[in-house]
Amino acid sequence: MAGPLTACGGPGPVAITGAPAPAGADRASCEALTAALPDSLGDGLDRREVEPPAPTAAAFGSDPVVLTCGASGVAATYRPDSTLSEVDQVAWFTEDVGSQVRYSTPTRTPQVVLTLPADRQAFEVLVALAPVVRAHTRSTVA
């Protein structure tokens, strides 16, 4: 994946640095995906403004859950035989990254990356995202 993504929460917009900047069809798909995201991903996870504005990124909740679209490459620890968790026909690769858990879709293009606080239950969030991810990305698995 491209460089690290950082997000800072608190009141007001969520500061995001390192959001992907895909080109061409992937950019159009990512912009459509982020525009189609729901206003909430569950209890305490209302959508928030991101700063600077990024058409490929979204944030939800006070301890932000951050979604980006269009990452290049895959997670460094991902291997083709890695175990993926499938939720509503979207396969997610899971990595613990300190106080956060990162979910990515290495078998879909453009790739979606979701970062949650480690203490946040992910299942409801992944269920809420599945229809939008399926609609605006495509499987790379034959």
Backbone as CSV, one residue per row, in Angstrom:
resi,resn,N_x,N_y,N_z,CA_x,CA_y,CA_z,C_x,C_y,C_z
1,MET,0.834,-1.164,0.000,0.000,0.000,0.000,0.883,1.232,0.000
2,ALA,0.336,2.325,-0.422,1.067,3.586,-0.426,1.376,3.985,1.003
3,GLY,1.988,5.134,1.198,2.410,5.614,2.508,1.338,5.501,3.575
4,PRO,1.731,5.693,4.820,0.785,5.532,5.919,-0.308,6.593,5.888
5,LEU,-1.451,6.195,6.382,-2.592,7.086,6.512,-2.680,7.478,7.972
6,THR,-2.858,8.751,8.243,-3.061,9.164,9.617,-4.340,9.963,9.705
7,ALA,-5.020,9.816,10.837,-6.267,10.547,11.076,-6.299,10.974,12.528
8,CYS,-6.735,12.189,12.731,-6.867,12.710,14.087,-8.320,13.043,14.341
9,GLY,-8.838,12.601,15.488,-10.243,12.815,15.815,-10.449,14.071,16.629
10,GLY,-11.449,14.013,17.510,-11.813,15.167,18.310,-12.963,15.900,17.647
11,PRO,-13.319,17.062,18.168,-14.424,17.812,17.576,-14.018,18.402,16.226
12,GLY,-15.005,18.676,15.403,-14.738,19.266,14.093,-14.324,18.231,13.082
13,PRO,-13.773,18.686,11.957,-13.375,17.758,10.894,-12.262,16.814,11.339
14,VAL,-12.199,15.666,10.710,-11.141,14.695,10.959,-9.997,15.007,9.998
15,ALA,-8.811,15.248,10.546,-7.636,15.535,9.730,-7.090,14.221,9.187
16,ILE,-7.023,14.117,7.879,-6.517,12.902,7.236,-5.353,13.275,6.334
17,THR,-4.246,12.570,6.506,-3.113,12.735,5.604,-2.808,11.380,4.991
18,GLY,-2.327,11.373,3.782,-1.961,10.125,3.121,-3.104,9.428,2.422
19,ALA,-4.220,10.138,2.157,-5.340,9.508,1.433,-4.882,9.177,0.016
20,PRO,-5.293,8.026,-0.505,-4.893,7.646,-1.857,-5.409,8.647,-2.902
21,ALA,-4.695,8.714,-4.011,-5.099,9.560,-5.130,-5.065,8.725,-6.407
22,PRO,-6.012,7.786,-6.540,-6.016,6.945,-7.734,-6.326,7.775,-8.984
23,ALA,-6.049,7.196,-10.136,-6.291,7.886,-11.407,-7.352,7.147,-12.212
24,GLY,-7.862,7.806,-13.218,-8.749,7.198,-14.197,-10.002,6.580,-13.624
25,ALA,-10.288,5.367,-14.095,-11.513,4.669,-13.693,-11.536,4.378,-12.199
26,ASP,-10.378,4.080,-11.613,-10.338,3.829,-10.165,-10.732,5.084,-9.396
27,ARG,-10.285,6.234,-9.852,-10.653,7.490,-9.171,-12.169,7.695,-9.248
28,ALA,-12.742,7.483,-10.423,-14.191,7.647,-10.582,-14.949,6.671,-9.682
29,SER,-14.487,5.424,-9.619,-15.133,4.428,-8.763,-15.027,4.825,-7.294
30,CYS,-13.847,5.297,-6.879,-13.649,5.690,-5.476,-14.496,6.903,-5.110
31,GLU,-14.558,7.880,-5.994,-15.380,9.052,-5.718,-16.850,8.663,-5.599
32,ALA,-17.308,7.759,-6.478,-18.694,7.285,-6.401,-18.920,6.502,-5.109
33,LEU,-17.939,5.688,-4.714,-18.056,4.915,-3.478,-18.181,5.836,-2.269
34,THR,-17.281,6.806,-2.135,-17.338,7.672,-0.959,-18.605,8.527,-0.959
35,ALA,-19.075,8.923,-2.134,-20.319,9.700,-2.212,-21.521,8.857,-1.800
36,ALA,-21.458,7.548,-2.029,-22.584,6.654,-1.726,-22.567,6.113,-0.299
37,LEU,-21.532,6.422,0.470,-21.456,5.911,1.839,-22.629,6.427,2.666
38,PRO,-23.090,5.616,3.616,-24.209,6.054,4.459,-23.786,7.183,5.397
39,ASP,-24.776,7.858,5.963,-24.521,8.929,6.926,-24.033,8.391,8.266
40,SER,-24.247,7.098,8.503,-23.821,6.477,9.749,-23.451,5.023,9.493
41,LEU,-22.452,4.548,10.224,-22.064,3.135,10.149,-22.513,2.380,11.393
42,GLY,-23.335,3.013,12.219,-23.815,2.365,13.436,-23.803,3.338,14.598
43,ASP,-24.076,2.805,15.763,-24.170,3.599,16.978,-22.870,4.368,17.244
44,GLY,-22.969,5.686,17.317,-21.802,6.514,17.578,-20.882,6.692,16.398
45,LEU,-21.336,6.280,15.224,-20.480,6.353,14.041,-21.125,7.180,12.935
46,ASP,-21.488,8.418,13.273,-22.024,9.323,12.259,-20.885,9.844,11.401
47,ARG,-21.200,10.089,10.133,-20.192,10.567,9.198,-19.715,11.954,9.600
48,ARG,-18.422,12.183,9.407,-17.792,13.463,9.738,-17.094,14.034,8.516
49,GLU,-16.889,15.319,8.557,-16.135,15.992,7.519,-14.675,15.584,7.627
50,VAL,-13.976,15.538,6.494,-12.536,15.282,6.513,-11.805,16.531,6.039
51,GLU,-10.617,16.718,6.590,-9.809,17.891,6.271,-8.393,17.433,5.989
52,PRO,-7.776,17.778,4.883,-8.399,18.513,3.795,-9.434,17.643,3.104
53,PRO,-10.391,18.266,2.408,-11.397,17.464,1.710,-10.713,16.463,0.780
54,ALA,-11.152,15.210,0.847,-10.550,14.153,0.026,-11.675,13.312,-0.562
55,PRO,-11.812,13.300,-1.870,-12.904,12.541,-2.479,-12.740,11.027,-2.365
56,THR,-11.602,10.567,-1.834,-11.363,9.130,-1.694,-11.292,8.702,-0.229
57,ALA,-11.753,9.569,0.675,-11.678,9.257,2.103,-12.940,9.696,2.820
58,ALA,-13.272,8.968,3.898,-14.413,9.313,4.742,-14.074,8.931,6.175
59,ALA,-14.715,9.624,7.117,-14.484,9.339,8.532,-15.822,9.299,9.259
60,PHE,-15.869,8.471,10.296,-17.095,8.263,11.065,-16.755,8.183,12.544
61,GLY,-17.520,8.872,13.401,-17.385,8.755,14.847,-16.312,9.635,15.445
62,SER,-16.347,9.741,16.787,-15.424,10.630,17.489,-14.011,10.064,17.584
63,ASP,-13.878,8.760,17.800,-12.573,8.094,17.718,-12.600,7.489,16.330
64,PRO,-12.184,8.243,15.319,-12.645,7.977,13.959,-12.342,6.600,13.380
65,VAL,-13.366,6.106,12.727,-13.252,4.991,11.805,-13.010,5.663,10.463
66,VAL,-11.936,5.299,9.778,-11.566,5.970,8.535,-11.577,4.970,7.388
67,LEU,-12.218,5.365,6.300,-12.259,4.560,5.091,-11.566,5.327,3.984
68,THR,-10.712,4.630,3.245,-10.117,5.204,2.046,-10.310,4.238,0.895
69,CYS,-10.256,4.768,-0.289,-10.439,3.961,-1.497,-9.327,4.298,-2.477
70,GLY,-8.804,3.257,-3.128,-7.818,3.459,-4.180,-6.380,3.243,-3.786
71,ALA,-6.141,2.584,-2.654,-4.761,2.308,-2.240,-4.061,1.479,-3.307
72,SER,-2.805,1.811,-3.552,-2.029,1.014,-4.500,-1.312,-0.084,-3.734
73,GLY,-1.154,-1.230,-4.346,-0.510,-2.348,-3.672,-1.418,-2.945,-2.615
74,VAL,-0.893,-3.899,-1.898,-1.646,-4.556,-0.827,-0.842,-4.457,0.462
75,ALA,-1.463,-4.822,1.560,-0.792,-4.797,2.859,0.486,-5.633,2.809
76,ALA,1.513,-5.169,3.481,2.813,-5.840,3.453,2.733,-7.284,3.930
77,THR,1.818,-7.588,4.848,1.721,-8.949,5.383,0.746,-9.825,4.606
78,TYR,0.088,-9.273,3.591,-0.876,-10.058,2.802,-0.134,-10.995,1.850
79,ARG,-0.625,-12.210,1.773,-0.136,-13.207,0.814,-1.351,-13.791,0.104
80,PRO,-1.207,-14.272,-1.115,-2.360,-14.835,-1.829,-3.082,-15.952,-1.068
81,ASP,-2.377,-16.640,-0.165,-3.017,-17.704,0.611,-3.476,-17.214,1.997
82,SER,-3.435,-15.900,2.235,-3.894,-15.351,3.520,-5.377,-15.627,3.716
83,THR,-5.764,-15.800,4.960,-7.163,-15.996,5.292,-7.871,-14.644,5.260
84,LEU,-8.994,-14.588,4.546,-9.804,-13.382,4.478,-11.127,-13.645,5.173
85,SER,-11.678,-12.612,5.785,-12.990,-12.716,6.422,-14.023,-12.177,5.444
86,GLU,-14.963,-13.029,5.054,-15.974,-12.585,4.104,-17.227,-12.134,4.850
87,VAL,-17.651,-10.904,4.564,-18.853,-10.330,5.159,-19.721,-9.819,4.015
88,ASP,-20.869,-10.440,3.825,-21.798,-10.043,2.765,-21.119,-9.911,1.405
89,GLN,-20.363,-10.926,1.036,-19.713,-11.057,-0.266,-18.553,-10.089,-0.485
90,VAL,-18.018,-9.533,0.583,-16.808,-8.712,0.497,-15.763,-9.373,1.391
91,ALA,-14.601,-9.715,0.803,-13.527,-10.370,1.547,-12.567,-9.317,2.090
92,TRP,-12.326,-9.373,3.406,-11.483,-8.403,4.097,-10.244,-9.094,4.666
93,PHE,-9.094,-8.468,4.491,-7.844,-8.897,5.118,-7.665,-8.044,6.368
94,THR,-7.357,-8.678,7.486,-7.282,-7.982,8.769,-5.844,-7.917,9.264
95,GLU,-5.434,-6.723,9.739,-4.111,-6.539,10.334,-4.245,-5.724,11.616
96,ASP,-3.554,-6.152,12.654,-3.467,-5.345,13.868,-2.330,-4.359,13.662
97,VAL,-2.624,-3.070,13.855,-1.600,-2.036,13.713,-1.635,-1.159,14.961
98,GLY,-1.025,-1.670,16.018,-0.982,-0.938,17.284,-2.358,-0.844,17.918
99,SER,-2.826,0.377,18.128,-4.119,0.585,18.776,-5.271,0.556,17.782
100,GLN,-4.974,0.151,16.551,-5.999,0.085,15.509,-5.977,-1.264,14.811
101,VAL,-7.082,-1.533,14.116,-7.168,-2.707,13.256,-7.476,-2.194,11.856
102,ARG,-6.727,-2.683,10.881,-6.918,-2.265,9.501,-7.523,-3.426,8.706
103,TYR,-8.595,-3.119,8.009,-9.244,-4.067,7.114,-9.027,-3.564,5.699
104,SER,-8.650,-4.456,4.789,-8.469,-4.056,3.397,-9.068,-5.116,2.487
105,THR,-9.299,-4.724,1.242,-9.923,-5.617,0.264,-8.922,-5.913,-0.856
106,PRO,-7.895,-6.736,-0.577,-6.849,-6.977,-1.570,-7.325,-7.743,-2.800
107,THR,-8.513,-8.323,-2.744,-9.034,-9.070,-3.895,-10.136,-8.284,-4.614
108,ARG,-10.164,-6.966,-4.401,-11.113,-6.091,-5.089,-10.340,-4.896,-5.644
109,THR,-10.863,-4.325,-6.713,-10.263,-3.123,-7.272,-11.348,-2.119,-7.611
110,PRO,-11.148,-0.851,-7.300,-10.070,-0.327,-6.470,-10.176,-0.860,-5.046
111,GLN,-9.041,-0.873,-4.385,-8.975,-1.422,-3.037,-9.522,-0.434,-2.003
112,VAL,-10.263,-0.971,-1.035,-10.809,-0.184,0.064,-10.047,-0.557,1.334
113,VAL,-9.707,0.453,2.133,-9.020,0.239,3.403,-9.847,0.914,4.497
114,LEU,-10.094,0.178,5.554,-10.880,0.662,6.679,-10.034,0.515,7.936
115,THR,-9.890,1.601,8.689,-9.111,1.572,9.928,-10.038,1.891,11.089
116,LEU,-10.054,0.993,12.074,-10.907,1.153,13.254,-10.064,1.109,14.515
117,PRO,-10.513,1.784,15.588,-9.858,1.585,16.878,-9.954,0.098,17.241
118,ALA,-8.907,-0.442,17.857,-8.867,-1.869,18.174,-10.020,-2.318,19.061
119,ASP,-10.562,-1.416,19.870,-11.656,-1.803,20.763,-13.038,-1.666,20.130
120,ARG,-13.105,-1.314,18.861,-14.384,-1.140,18.154,-14.775,-2.459,17.479
121,GLN,-15.987,-2.914,17.710,-16.503,-4.109,17.055,-16.680,-3.799,15.563
122,ALA,-16.093,-4.612,14.702,-16.068,-4.318,13.264,-17.241,-4.889,12.490
123,PHE,-17.886,-5.954,12.969,-18.860,-6.656,12.148,-19.962,-5.742,11.614
124,GLU,-20.599,-4.958,12.486,-21.682,-4.074,12.033,-21.185,-3.067,11.003
125,VAL,-19.986,-2.564,11.190,-19.403,-1.606,10.253,-19.195,-2.268,8.894
126,LEU,-18.641,-3.473,8.887,-18.400,-4.186,7.634,-19.711,-4.521,6.924
127,VAL,-20.741,-4.868,7.685,-22.063,-5.133,7.104,-22.619,-3.857,6.469
128,ALA,-22.481,-2.729,7.162,-22.991,-1.452,6.642,-22.260,-1.036,5.363
129,LEU,-20.989,-1.376,5.257,-20.192,-0.982,4.090,-20.330,-1.917,2.896
130,ALA,-20.695,-3.159,3.129,-20.683,-4.174,2.068,-21.441,-3.772,0.801
131,PRO,-22.685,-3.272,0.882,-23.392,-2.946,-0.359,-22.683,-1.876,-1.194
132,VAL,-22.122,-0.881,-0.540,-21.435,0.194,-1.263,-20.134,-0.328,-1.868
133,VAL,-19.396,-1.125,-1.111,-18.132,-1.695,-1.628,-18.423,-2.595,-2.818
134,ARG,-19.434,-3.457,-2.702,-19.775,-4.343,-3.830,-20.196,-3.533,-5.067
135,ALA,-20.939,-2.457,-4.866,-21.450,-1.660,-5.985,-20.369,-0.868,-6.726
136,HIS,-19.297,-0.492,-6.023,-18.338,0.428,-6.625,-16.929,-0.132,-6.788
137,THR,-16.758,-1.422,-6.450,-15.492,-2.099,-6.707,-15.805,-3.418,-7.398
138,ARG,-14.797,-4.052,-7.931,-15.032,-5.355,-8.568,-14.001,-6.373,-8.069
139,SER,-14.439,-7.607,-8.025,-13.585,-8.680,-7.568,-12.476,-8.943,-8.585
140,THR,-11.289,-9.252,-8.099,-10.182,-9.613,-8.970,-9.948,-11.121,-8.947
141,VAL,-10.810,-11.847,-8.260,-10.700,-13.298,-8.141,-11.563,-13.946,-9.215
142,ALA,-10.967,-14.845,-9.966,-11.715,-15.506,-11.045,-12.635,-16.567,-10.498
